[in-house]
Amino acid sequence: MTSAAVEGISGTRAFRISYVDLDKLLLAAKAFIAAFFYLDHLARRHWGQQKHRAVPYDAQNKGLMEVLVDDDDLMCGFKVHWPNNSESTYRRTEEGIDMCNCMLDMKNATLDLFVGLYARNRGTFSPLVEHDAEPVYTNLEGCCKALSWPNDVS
């Protein structure tokens, strides 16, 4: 690919590129963008297969994470179910982002999740569950399956 630097009238440097070289650059850019969105689609399809499942997410607070999907079963967000009957949700929709009990920290490029109220008299299971109380999780989205922390995870 050849491009020549040309001294402009104002003394600034400009570049000259042939139509053939410009066409090659545009074609390469289109191929990159197509590949990027294809891989994004594949990843969202893969994670979408995990819908209606909860996996251990936070060993200290005992949060269970659920993958949320859109109408095409593509991952569009997540929900963390906390053992104090609260949840944190992040979902992308055509209208924008829907968040509940979480906040984007743009300075540090992180997403902060809120767990609801901590127990006043904490038990050993989680700082979110009162001593001698049972953990209570919200249901999976669109499902009435009761959730519980798996016994084989510490």
MODELLER restraints for C-alpha pairs under 7 A, 6 or more apart:
rsr = mdl.restraints
at = mdl.atoms
rsr.add(forms.Gaussian(group=physical.xy_distance, feature=features.Distance(at['CA:1:A'], at['CA:21:A']), mean=5.95, stdev=0.5))
rsr.add(forms.Gaussian(group=physical.xy_distance, feature=features.Distance(at['CA:2:A'], at['CA:17:A']), mean=6.91, stdev=0.5))
rsr.add(forms.Gaussian(group=physical.xy_distance, feature=features.Distance(at['CA:3:A'], at['CA:15:A']), mean=6.45, stdev=0.5))
rsr.add(forms.Gaussian(group=physical.xy_distance, feature=features.Distance(at['CA:3:A'], at['CA:16:A']), mean=5.50, stdev=0.5))
rsr.add(forms.Gaussian(group=physical.xy_distance, feature=features.Distance(at['CA:3:A'], at['CA:17:A']), mean=4.89, stdev=0.5))
rsr.add(forms.Gaussian(group=physical.xy_distance, feature=features.Distance(at['CA:4:A'], at['CA:15:A']), mean=5.74, stdev=0.5))
rsr.add(forms.Gaussian(group=physical.xy_distance, feature=features.Distance(at['CA:4:A'], at['CA:16:A']), mean=5.36, stdev=0.5))
rsr.add(forms.Gaussian(group=physical.xy_distance, feature=features.Distance(at['CA:5:A'], at['CA:13:A']), mean=6.57, stdev=0.5))
rsr.add(forms.Gaussian(group=physical.xy_distance, feature=features.Distance(at['CA:5:A'], at['CA:14:A']), mean=5.85, stdev=0.5))
rsr.add(forms.Gaussian(group=physical.xy_distance, feature=features.Distance(at['CA:5:A'], at['CA:15:A']), mean=4.67, stdev=0.5))
rsr.add(forms.Gaussian(group=physical.xy_distance, feature=features.Distance(at['CA:5:A'], at['CA:16:A']), mean=6.41, stdev=0.5))
rsr.add(forms.Gaussian(group=physical.xy_distance, feature=features.Distance(at['CA:6:A'], at['CA:13:A']), mean=6.01, stdev=0.5))
rsr.add(forms.Gaussian(group=physical.xy_distance, feature=features.Distance(at['CA:6:A'], at['CA:14:A']), mean=5.29, stdev=0.5))
rsr.add(forms.Gaussian(group=physical.xy_distance, feature=features.Distance(at['CA:6:A'], at['CA:15:A']), mean=5.73, stdev=0.5))
rsr.add(forms.Gaussian(group=physical.xy_distance, feature=features.Distance(at['CA:6:A'], at['CA:16:A']), mean=6.78, stdev=0.5))
rsr.add(forms.Gaussian(group=physical.xy_distance, feature=features.Distance(at['CA:7:A'], at['CA:13:A']), mean=5.15, stdev=0.5))
rsr.add(forms.Gaussian(group=physical.xy_distance, feature=features.Distance(at['CA:7:A'], at['CA:14:A']), mean=6.40, stdev=0.5))
rsr.add(forms.Gaussian(group=physical.xy_distance, feature=features.Distance(at['CA:8:A'], at['CA:14:A']), mean=6.28, stdev=0.5))
rsr.add(forms.Gaussian(group=physical.xy_distance, feature=features.Distance(at['CA:44:A'], at['CA:74:A']), mean=4.99, stdev=0.5))
rsr.add(forms.Gaussian(group=physical.xy_distance, feature=features.Distance(at['CA:44:A'], at['CA:75:A']), mean=4.70, stdev=0.5))
rsr.add(forms.Gaussian(group=physical.xy_distance, feature=features.Distance(at['CA:45:A'], at['CA:73:A']), mean=6.72, stdev=0.5))
rsr.add(forms.Gaussian(group=physical.xy_distance, feature=features.Distance(at['CA:45:A'], at['CA:74:A']), mean=4.76, stdev=0.5))
rsr.add(forms.Gaussian(group=physical.xy_distance, feature=features.Distance(at['CA:45:A'], at['CA:75:A']), mean=6.49, stdev=0.5))
rsr.add(forms.Gaussian(group=physical.xy_distance, feature=features.Distance(at['CA:47:A'], at['CA:75:A']), mean=5.78, stdev=0.5))
rsr.add(forms.Gaussian(group=physical.xy_distance, feature=features.Distance(at['CA:48:A'], at['CA:67:A']), mean=6.87, stdev=0.5))
rsr.add(forms.Gaussian(group=physical.xy_distance, feature=features.Distance(at['CA:48:A'], at['CA:69:A']), mean=5.74, stdev=0.5))
rsr.add(forms.Gaussian(group=physical.xy_distance, feature=features.Distance(at['CA:48:A'], at['CA:73:A']), mean=5.29, stdev=0.5))
rsr.add(forms.Gaussian(group=physical.xy_distance, feature=features.Distance(at['CA:48:A'], at['CA:74:A']), mean=4.75, stdev=0.5))
rsr.add(forms.Gaussian(group=physical.xy_distance, feature=features.Distance(at['CA:48:A'], at['CA:75:A']), mean=4.54, stdev=0.5))
rsr.add(forms.Gaussian(group=physical.xy_distance, feature=features.Distance(at['CA:50:A'], at['CA:67:A']), mean=6.30, stdev=0.5))
rsr.add(forms.Gaussian(group=physical.xy_distance, feature=features.Distance(at['CA:51:A'], at['CA:66:A']), mean=6.92, stdev=0.5))
rsr.add(forms.Gaussian(group=physical.xy_distance, feature=features.Distance(at['CA:51:A'], at['CA:67:A']), mean=5.42, stdev=0.5))
rsr.add(forms.Gaussian(group=physical.xy_distance, feature=features.Distance(at['CA:51:A'], at['CA:68:A']), mean=6.24, stdev=0.5))
rsr.add(forms.Gaussian(group=physical.xy_distance, feature=features.Distance(at['CA:51:A'], at['CA:69:A']), mean=6.70, stdev=0.5))
rsr.add(forms.Gaussian(group=physical.xy_distance, feature=features.Distance(at['CA:52:A'], at['CA:66:A']), mean=6.93, stdev=0.5))
rsr.add(forms.Gaussian(group=physical.xy_distance, feature=features.Distance(at['CA:52:A'], at['CA:140:A']), mean=6.17, stdev=0.5))
rsr.add(forms.Gaussian(group=physical.xy_distance, feature=features.Distance(at['CA:53:A'], at['CA:66:A']), mean=5.89, stdev=0.5))
rsr.add(forms.Gaussian(group=physical.xy_distance, feature=features.Distance(at['CA:54:A'], at['CA:64:A']), mean=5.49, stdev=0.5))
rsr.add(forms.Gaussian(group=physical.xy_distance, feature=features.Distance(at['CA:54:A'], at['CA:65:A']), mean=5.20, stdev=0.5))
rsr.add(forms.Gaussian(group=physical.xy_distance, feature=features.Distance(at['CA:54:A'], at['CA:66:A']), mean=4.69, stdev=0.5))
rsr.add(forms.Gaussian(group=physical.xy_distance, feature=features.Distance(at['CA:55:A'], at['CA:64:A']), mean=5.29, stdev=0.5))
rsr.add(forms.Gaussian(group=physical.xy_distance, feature=features.Distance(at['CA:55:A'], at['CA:65:A']), mean=5.27, stdev=0.5))
rsr.add(forms.Gaussian(group=physical.xy_distance, feature=features.Distance(at['CA:55:A'], at['CA:66:A']), mean=6.69, stdev=0.5))
rsr.add(forms.Gaussian(group=physical.xy_distance, feature=features.Distance(at['CA:56:A'], at['CA:63:A']), mean=6.27, stdev=0.5))
rsr.add(forms.Gaussian(group=physical.xy_distance, feature=features.Distance(at['CA:56:A'], at['CA:64:A']), mean=4.65, stdev=0.5))
rsr.add(forms.Gaussian(group=physical.xy_distance, feature=features.Distance(at['CA:56:A'], at['CA:65:A']), mean=6.30, stdev=0.5))
rsr.add(forms.Gaussian(group=physical.xy_distance, feature=features.Distance(at['CA:57:A'], at['CA:63:A']), mean=5.37, stdev=0.5))
rsr.add(forms.Gaussian(group=physical.xy_distance, feature=features.Distance(at['CA:57:A'], at['CA:64:A']), mean=5.22, stdev=0.5))
rsr.add(forms.Gaussian(group=physical.xy_distance, feature=features.Distance(at['CA:57:A'], at['CA:65:A']), mean=5.61, stdev=0.5))
rsr.add(forms.Gaussian(group=physical.xy_distance, feature=features.Distance(at['CA:59:A'], at['CA:154:A']), mean=6.57, stdev=0.5))
rsr.add(forms.Gaussian(group=physical.xy_distance, feature=features.Distance(at['CA:60:A'], at['CA:126:A']), mean=6.38, stdev=0.5))
rsr.add(forms.Gaussian(group=physical.xy_distance, feature=features.Distance(at['CA:61:A'], at['CA:126:A']), mean=5.05, stdev=0.5))
rsr.add(forms.Gaussian(group=physical.xy_distance, feature=features.Distance(at['CA:61:A'], at['CA:127:A']), mean=6.14, stdev=0.5))
rsr.add(forms.Gaussian(group=physical.xy_distance, feature=features.Distance(at['CA:61:A'], at['CA:128:A']), mean=6.48, stdev=0.5))
rsr.add(forms.Gaussian(group=physical.xy_distance, feature=features.Distance(at['CA:62:A'], at['CA:82:A']), mean=6.65, stdev=0.5))
rsr.add(forms.Gaussian(group=physical.xy_distance, feature=features.Distance(at['CA:62:A'], at['CA:83:A']), mean=6.59, stdev=0.5))
rsr.add(forms.Gaussian(group=physical.xy_distance, feature=features.Distance(at['CA:62:A'], at['CA:126:A']), mean=6.25, stdev=0.5))
rsr.add(forms.Gaussian(group=physical.xy_distance, feature=features.Distance(at['CA:62:A'], at['CA:149:A']), mean=6.83, stdev=0.5))
rsr.add(forms.Gaussian(group=physical.xy_distance, feature=features.Distance(at['CA:63:A'], at['CA:80:A']), mean=6.01, stdev=0.5))
rsr.add(forms.Gaussian(group=physical.xy_distance, feature=features.Distance(at['CA:63:A'], at['CA:81:A']), mean=5.53, stdev=0.5))
rsr.add(forms.Gaussian(group=physical.xy_distance, feature=features.Distance(at['CA:63:A'], at['CA:82:A']), mean=4.71, stdev=0.5))
rsr.add(forms.Gaussian(group=physical.xy_distance, feature=features.Distance(at['CA:63:A'], at['CA:83:A']), mean=6.72, stdev=0.5))
rsr.add(forms.Gaussian(group=physical.xy_distance, feature=features.Distance(at['CA:64:A'], at['CA:80:A']), mean=5.41, stdev=0.5))
rsr.add(forms.Gaussian(group=physical.xy_distance, feature=features.Distance(at['CA:64:A'], at['CA:81:A']), mean=5.07, stdev=0.5))
rsr.add(forms.Gaussian(group=physical.xy_distance, feature=features.Distance(at['CA:64:A'], at['CA:82:A']), mean=6.62, stdev=0.5))
rsr.add(forms.Gaussian(group=physical.xy_distance, feature=features.Distance(at['CA:65:A'], at['CA:78:A']), mean=6.77, stdev=0.5))
rsr.add(forms.Gaussian(group=physical.xy_distance, feature=features.Distance(at['CA:65:A'], at['CA:79:A']), mean=5.70, stdev=0.5))
rsr.add(forms.Gaussian(group=physical.xy_distance, feature=features.Distance(at['CA:65:A'], at['CA:80:A']), mean=4.33, stdev=0.5))
rsr.add(forms.Gaussian(group=physical.xy_distance, feature=features.Distance(at['CA:65:A'], at['CA:81:A']), mean=6.26, stdev=0.5))
rsr.add(forms.Gaussian(group=physical.xy_distance, feature=features.Distance(at['CA:66:A'], at['CA:78:A']), mean=5.52, stdev=0.5))
rsr.add(forms.Gaussian(group=physical.xy_distance, feature=features.Distance(at['CA:66:A'], at['CA:79:A']), mean=5.12, stdev=0.5))
rsr.add(forms.Gaussian(group=physical.xy_distance, feature=features.Distance(at['CA:66:A'], at['CA:80:A']), mean=6.19, stdev=0.5))
rsr.add(forms.Gaussian(group=physical.xy_distance, feature=features.Distance(at['CA:67:A'], at['CA:75:A']), mean=6.54, stdev=0.5))
rsr.add(forms.Gaussian(group=physical.xy_distance, feature=features.Distance(at['CA:67:A'], at['CA:77:A']), mean=6.22, stdev=0.5))
rsr.add(forms.Gaussian(group=physical.xy_distance, feature=features.Distance(at['CA:67:A'], at['CA:78:A']), mean=4.57, stdev=0.5))
rsr.add(forms.Gaussian(group=physical.xy_distance, feature=features.Distance(at['CA:67:A'], at['CA:79:A']), mean=6.60, stdev=0.5))
rsr.add(forms.Gaussian(group=physical.xy_distance, feature=features.Distance(at['CA:68:A'], at['CA:75:A']), mean=5.68, stdev=0.5))
rsr.add(forms.Gaussian(group=physical.xy_distance, feature=features.Distance(at['CA:68:A'], at['CA:76:A']), mean=5.74, stdev=0.5))
rsr.add(forms.Gaussian(group=physical.xy_distance, feature=features.Distance(at['CA:68:A'], at['CA:77:A']), mean=4.97, stdev=0.5))
rsr.add(forms.Gaussian(group=physical.xy_distance, feature=features.Distance(at['CA:68:A'], at['CA:78:A']), mean=4.94, stdev=0.5))
rsr.add(forms.Gaussian(group=physical.xy_distance, feature=features.Distance(at['CA:68:A'], at['CA:79:A']), mean=6.89, stdev=0.5))
rsr.add(forms.Gaussian(group=physical.xy_distance, feature=features.Distance(at['CA:69:A'], at['CA:75:A']), mean=4.32, stdev=0.5))
rsr.add(forms.Gaussian(group=physical.xy_distance, feature=features.Distance(at['CA:69:A'], at['CA:76:A']), mean=5.09, stdev=0.5))
rsr.add(forms.Gaussian(group=physical.xy_distance, feature=features.Distance(at['CA:69:A'], at['CA:77:A']), mean=6.82, stdev=0.5))
rsr.add(forms.Gaussian(group=physical.xy_distance, feature=features.Distance(at['CA:70:A'], at['CA:76:A']), mean=5.96, stdev=0.5))
rsr.add(forms.Gaussian(group=physical.xy_distance, feature=features.Distance(at['CA:76:A'], at['CA:91:A']), mean=5.66, stdev=0.5))
rsr.add(forms.Gaussian(group=physical.xy_distance, feature=features.Distance(at['CA:76:A'], at['CA:92:A']), mean=5.38, stdev=0.5))
rsr.add(forms.Gaussian(group=physical.xy_distance, feature=features.Distance(at['CA:77:A'], at['CA:90:A']), mean=5.31, stdev=0.5))
rsr.add(forms.Gaussian(group=physical.xy_distance, feature=features.Distance(at['CA:77:A'], at['CA:91:A']), mean=4.16, stdev=0.5))
rsr.add(forms.Gaussian(group=physical.xy_distance, feature=features.Distance(at['CA:77:A'], at['CA:92:A']), mean=6.12, stdev=0.5))
rsr.add(forms.Gaussian(group=physical.xy_distance, feature=features.Distance(at['CA:78:A'], at['CA:89:A']), mean=5.90, stdev=0.5))
rsr.add(forms.Gaussian(group=physical.xy_distance, feature=features.Distance(at['CA:78:A'], at['CA:90:A']), mean=5.51, stdev=0.5))
rsr.add(forms.Gaussian(group=physical.xy_distance, feature=features.Distance(at['CA:78:A'], at['CA:91:A']), mean=6.41, stdev=0.5))
rsr.add(forms.Gaussian(group=physical.xy_distance, feature=features.Distance(at['CA:79:A'], at['CA:87:A']), mean=6.65, stdev=0.5))
rsr.add(forms.Gaussian(group=physical.xy_distance, feature=features.Distance(at['CA:79:A'], at['CA:88:A']), mean=5.56, stdev=0.5))
rsr.add(forms.Gaussian(group=physical.xy_distance, feature=features.Distance(at['CA:79:A'], at['CA:89:A']), mean=4.34, stdev=0.5))
rsr.add(forms.Gaussian(group=physical.xy_distance, feature=features.Distance(at['CA:79:A'], at['CA:90:A']), mean=6.44, stdev=0.5))
rsr.add(forms.Gaussian(group=physical.xy_distance, feature=features.Distance(at['CA:80:A'], at['CA:87:A']), mean=5.39, stdev=0.5))
rsr.add(forms.Gaussian(group=physical.xy_distance, feature=features.Distance(at['CA:80:A'], at['CA:88:A']), mean=5.11, stdev=0.5))
rsr.add(forms.Gaussian(group=physical.xy_distance, feature=features.Distance(at['CA:80:A'], at['CA:89:A']), mean=6.47, stdev=0.5))
rsr.add(forms.Gaussian(group=physical.xy_distance, feature=features.Distance(at['CA:81:A'], at['CA:87:A']), mean=4.58, stdev=0.5))
rsr.add(forms.Gaussian(group=physical.xy_distance, feature=features.Distance(at['CA:81:A'], at['CA:88:A']), mean=6.81, stdev=0.5))
rsr.add(forms.Gaussian(group=physical.xy_distance, feature=features.Distance(at['CA:81:A'], at['CA:137:A']), mean=5.87, stdev=0.5))
rsr.add(forms.Gaussian(group=physical.xy_distance, feature=features.Distance(at['CA:81:A'], at['CA:138:A']), mean=6.01, stdev=0.5))
rsr.add(forms.Gaussian(group=physical.xy_distance, feature=features.Distance(at['CA:82:A'], at['CA:115:A']), mean=6.48, stdev=0.5))
rsr.add(forms.Gaussian(group=physical.xy_distance, feature=features.Distance(at['CA:82:A'], at['CA:137:A']), mean=5.83, stdev=0.5))
rsr.add(forms.Gaussian(group=physical.xy_distance, feature=features.Distance(at['CA:83:A'], at['CA:128:A']), mean=6.57, stdev=0.5))
rsr.add(forms.Gaussian(group=physical.xy_distance, feature=features.Distance(at['CA:83:A'], at['CA:129:A']), mean=6.63, stdev=0.5))
rsr.add(forms.Gaussian(group=physical.xy_distance, feature=features.Distance(at['CA:83:A'], at['CA:135:A']), mean=4.74, stdev=0.5))
rsr.add(forms.Gaussian(group=physical.xy_distance, feature=features.Distance(at['CA:83:A'], at['CA:136:A']), mean=4.89, stdev=0.5))
rsr.add(forms.Gaussian(group=physical.xy_distance, feature=features.Distance(at['CA:83:A'], at['CA:137:A']), mean=4.82, stdev=0.5))
rsr.add(forms.Gaussian(group=physical.xy_distance, feature=features.Distance(at['CA:84:A'], at['CA:128:A']), mean=5.67, stdev=0.5))
rsr.add(forms.Gaussian(group=physical.xy_distance, feature=features.Distance(at['CA:84:A'], at['CA:129:A']), mean=5.90, stdev=0.5))
rsr.add(forms.Gaussian(group=physical.xy_distance, feature=features.Distance(at['CA:84:A'], at['CA:135:A']), mean=6.23, stdev=0.5))
rsr.add(forms.Gaussian(group=physical.xy_distance, feature=features.Distance(at['CA:84:A'], at['CA:136:A']), mean=5.56, stdev=0.5))
rsr.add(forms.Gaussian(group=physical.xy_distance, feature=features.Distance(at['CA:84:A'], at['CA:137:A']), mean=6.51, stdev=0.5))
rsr.add(forms.Gaussian(group=physical.xy_distance, feature=features.Distance(at['CA:85:A'], at['CA:136:A']), mean=5.11, stdev=0.5))
rsr.add(forms.Gaussian(group=physical.xy_distance, feature=features.Distance(at['CA:85:A'], at['CA:137:A']), mean=4.74, stdev=0.5))
rsr.add(forms.Gaussian(group=physical.xy_distance, feature=features.Distance(at['CA:85:A'], at['CA:138:A']), mean=5.38, stdev=0.5))
rsr.add(forms.Gaussian(group=physical.xy_distance, feature=features.Distance(at['CA:86:A'], at['CA:115:A']), mean=6.75, stdev=0.5))
rsr.add(forms.Gaussian(group=physical.xy_distance, feature=features.Distance(at['CA:86:A'], at['CA:116:A']), mean=6.05, stdev=0.5))
rsr.add(forms.Gaussian(group=physical.xy_distance, feature=features.Distance(at['CA:86:A'], at['CA:138:A']), mean=6.61, stdev=0.5))
rsr.add(forms.Gaussian(group=physical.xy_distance, feature=features.Distance(at['CA:87:A'], at['CA:115:A']), mean=6.88, stdev=0.5))
rsr.add(forms.Gaussian(group=physical.xy_distance, feature=features.Distance(at['CA:88:A'], at['CA:100:A']), mean=5.60, stdev=0.5))
rsr.add(forms.Gaussian(group=physical.xy_distance, feature=features.Distance(at['CA:88:A'], at['CA:101:A']), mean=4.76, stdev=0.5))
rsr.add(forms.Gaussian(group=physical.xy_distance, feature=features.Distance(at['CA:88:A'], at['CA:102:A']), mean=6.02, stdev=0.5))
rsr.add(forms.Gaussian(group=physical.xy_distance, feature=features.Distance(at['CA:88:A'], at['CA:113:A']), mean=6.17, stdev=0.5))
rsr.add(forms.Gaussian(group=physical.xy_distance, feature=features.Distance(at['CA:88:A'], at['CA:114:A']), mean=6.49, stdev=0.5))
rsr.add(forms.Gaussian(group=physical.xy_distance, feature=features.Distance(at['CA:89:A'], at['CA:99:A']), mean=5.41, stdev=0.5))
rsr.add(forms.Gaussian(group=physical.xy_distance, feature=features.Distance(at['CA:89:A'], at['CA:100:A']), mean=5.06, stdev=0.5))
rsr.add(forms.Gaussian(group=physical.xy_distance, feature=features.Distance(at['CA:89:A'], at['CA:101:A']), mean=6.61, stdev=0.5))
rsr.add(forms.Gaussian(group=physical.xy_distance, feature=features.Distance(at['CA:89:A'], at['CA:102:A']), mean=6.91, stdev=0.5))
rsr.add(forms.Gaussian(group=physical.xy_distance, feature=features.Distance(at['CA:90:A'], at['CA:98:A']), mean=5.91, stdev=0.5))
rsr.add(forms.Gaussian(group=physical.xy_distance, feature=features.Distance(at['CA:90:A'], at['CA:99:A']), mean=4.60, stdev=0.5))
rsr.add(forms.Gaussian(group=physical.xy_distance, feature=features.Distance(at['CA:90:A'], at['CA:100:A']), mean=6.73, stdev=0.5))
rsr.add(forms.Gaussian(group=physical.xy_distance, feature=features.Distance(at['CA:91:A'], at['CA:97:A']), mean=5.78, stdev=0.5))
rsr.add(forms.Gaussian(group=physical.xy_distance, feature=features.Distance(at['CA:91:A'], at['CA:98:A']), mean=5.08, stdev=0.5))
rsr.add(forms.Gaussian(group=physical.xy_distance, feature=features.Distance(at['CA:91:A'], at['CA:99:A']), mean=6.39, stdev=0.5))
rsr.add(forms.Gaussian(group=physical.xy_distance, feature=features.Distance(at['CA:92:A'], at['CA:98:A']), mean=6.22, stdev=0.5))
rsr.add(forms.Gaussian(group=physical.xy_distance, feature=features.Distance(at['CA:101:A'], at['CA:113:A']), mean=6.08, stdev=0.5))
rsr.add(forms.Gaussian(group=physical.xy_distance, feature=features.Distance(at['CA:101:A'], at['CA:114:A']), mean=5.04, stdev=0.5))
rsr.add(forms.Gaussian(group=physical.xy_distance, feature=features.Distance(at['CA:102:A'], at['CA:111:A']), mean=6.76, stdev=0.5))
rsr.add(forms.Gaussian(group=physical.xy_distance, feature=features.Distance(at['CA:102:A'], at['CA:112:A']), mean=5.39, stdev=0.5))
rsr.add(forms.Gaussian(group=physical.xy_distance, feature=features.Distance(at['CA:102:A'], at['CA:113:A']), mean=4.32, stdev=0.5))
rsr.add(forms.Gaussian(group=physical.xy_distance, feature=features.Distance(at['CA:102:A'], at['CA:114:A']), mean=5.62, stdev=0.5))
rsr.add(forms.Gaussian(group=physical.xy_distance, feature=features.Distance(at['CA:103:A'], at['CA:111:A']), mean=5.72, stdev=0.5))
rsr.add(forms.Gaussian(group=physical.xy_distance, feature=features.Distance(at['CA:103:A'], at['CA:112:A']), mean=5.20, stdev=0.5))
rsr.add(forms.Gaussian(group=physical.xy_distance, feature=features.Distance(at['CA:103:A'], at['CA:113:A']), mean=6.66, stdev=0.5))
rsr.add(forms.Gaussian(group=physical.xy_distance, feature=features.Distance(at['CA:104:A'], at['CA:110:A']), mean=6.12, stdev=0.5))
rsr.add(forms.Gaussian(group=physical.xy_distance, feature=features.Distance(at['CA:104:A'], at['CA:111:A']), mean=4.63, stdev=0.5))
rsr.add(forms.Gaussian(group=physical.xy_distance, feature=features.Distance(at['CA:104:A'], at['CA:112:A']), mean=6.33, stdev=0.5))
rsr.add(forms.Gaussian(group=physical.xy_distance, feature=features.Distance(at['CA:105:A'], at['CA:111:A']), mean=5.85, stdev=0.5))
rsr.add(forms.Gaussian(group=physical.xy_distance, feature=features.Distance(at['CA:105:A'], at['CA:112:A']), mean=6.96, stdev=0.5))
rsr.add(forms.Gaussian(group=physical.xy_distance, feature=features.Distance(at['CA:117:A'], at['CA:128:A']), mean=6.72, stdev=0.5))
rsr.add(forms.Gaussian(group=physical.xy_distance, feature=features.Distance(at['CA:118:A'], at['CA:127:A']), mean=6.02, stdev=0.5))
rsr.add(forms.Gaussian(group=physical.xy_distance, feature=features.Distance(at['CA:118:A'], at['CA:128:A']), mean=4.46, stdev=0.5))
rsr.add(forms.Gaussian(group=physical.xy_distance, feature=features.Distance(at['CA:119:A'], at['CA:127:A']), mean=5.94, stdev=0.5))
rsr.add(forms.Gaussian(group=physical.xy_distance, feature=features.Distance(at['CA:119:A'], at['CA:128:A']), mean=4.89, stdev=0.5))
rsr.add(forms.Gaussian(group=physical.xy_distance, feature=features.Distance(at['CA:119:A'], at['CA:129:A']), mean=5.36, stdev=0.5))
rsr.add(forms.Gaussian(group=physical.xy_distance, feature=features.Distance(at['CA:119:A'], at['CA:130:A']), mean=4.99, stdev=0.5))
rsr.add(forms.Gaussian(group=physical.xy_distance, feature=features.Distance(at['CA:120:A'], at['CA:130:A']), mean=6.69, stdev=0.5))
rsr.add(forms.Gaussian(group=physical.xy_distance, feature=features.Distance(at['CA:121:A'], at['CA:130:A']), mean=5.36, stdev=0.5))
rsr.add(forms.Gaussian(group=physical.xy_distance, feature=features.Distance(at['CA:121:A'], at['CA:131:A']), mean=5.64, stdev=0.5))
rsr.add(forms.Gaussian(group=physical.xy_distance, feature=features.Distance(at['CA:122:A'], at['CA:128:A']), mean=6.91, stdev=0.5))
rsr.add(forms.Gaussian(group=physical.xy_distance, feature=features.Distance(at['CA:122:A'], at['CA:129:A']), mean=5.98, stdev=0.5))
rsr.add(forms.Gaussian(group=physical.xy_distance, feature=features.Distance(at['CA:122:A'], at['CA:130:A']), mean=4.76, stdev=0.5))
rsr.add(forms.Gaussian(group=physical.xy_distance, feature=features.Distance(at['CA:122:A'], at['CA:131:A']), mean=5.07, stdev=0.5))
rsr.add(forms.Gaussian(group=physical.xy_distance, feature=features.Distance(at['CA:123:A'], at['CA:129:A']), mean=6.04, stdev=0.5))
rsr.add(forms.Gaussian(group=physical.xy_distance, feature=features.Distance(at['CA:123:A'], at['CA:130:A']), mean=5.29, stdev=0.5))
rsr.add(forms.Gaussian(group=physical.xy_distance, feature=features.Distance(at['CA:123:A'], at['CA:131:A']), mean=3.74, stdev=0.5))
rsr.add(forms.Gaussian(group=physical.xy_distance, feature=features.Distance(at['CA:123:A'], at['CA:132:A']), mean=6.52, stdev=0.5))
rsr.add(forms.Gaussian(group=physical.xy_distance, feature=features.Distance(at['CA:129:A'], at['CA:135:A']), mean=6.02, stdev=0.5))
rsr.add(forms.Gaussian(group=physical.xy_distance, feature=features.Distance(at['CA:137:A'], at['CA:147:A']), mean=5.87, stdev=0.5))
rsr.add(forms.Gaussian(group=physical.xy_distance, feature=features.Distance(at['CA:139:A'], at['CA:145:A']), mean=6.01, stdev=0.5))
rsr.add(forms.Gaussian(group=physical.xy_distance, feature=features.Distance(at['CA:139:A'], at['CA:146:A']), mean=5.86, stdev=0.5))
rsr.add(forms.Gaussian(group=physical.xy_distance, feature=features.Distance(at['CA:139:A'], at['CA:147:A']), mean=6.54, stdev=0.5))
